[in-house]
C-alpha cells in the first residue's frame, strides 16, 4: 500500500484502486501536400483572401481511421471555435459561413464541376 493511503485512516481502511480507462489509438499524422490539400488551400484563399494556416493538435478525429485504414486522402478543416467539446463550446458564425463557402468550392473543384 502506498504511504499516502497507509497513513490516512479512511484510505487505509478502503485502499484506492487506480484503473486506466482512457482512450488509446494508433498515432496518425496526415501526409503533407497532395491534390486534396492543394485544392482546399486554393478554395480557402479564394474565400478568405488569405493563406490557409496549418495547426497540429494532439486530439483525434475520424481522419485517423480513414487515413490509416482506408488509405484515403484526409483533411481536417473547420470554422473558428472556442472550448471545443466543452460544455460551453461555440463556433464563430461568420467563419462558419466562410468555411462553408470554401468547402463548396473545394468539393466542386474536386468533383470536376466548372464555375459558372
Protein Blocks (a to p, Z undefined) as FASTA:
>chain_A
ZZklmmpmklmmmccddddfbdcdddddddeejjklmmmmmmmmmmnopacdddddfbdc
fklmmmmmnopacdddddddehehiakbccdfklmmmmmmmmmmmmmmmnopacZZ
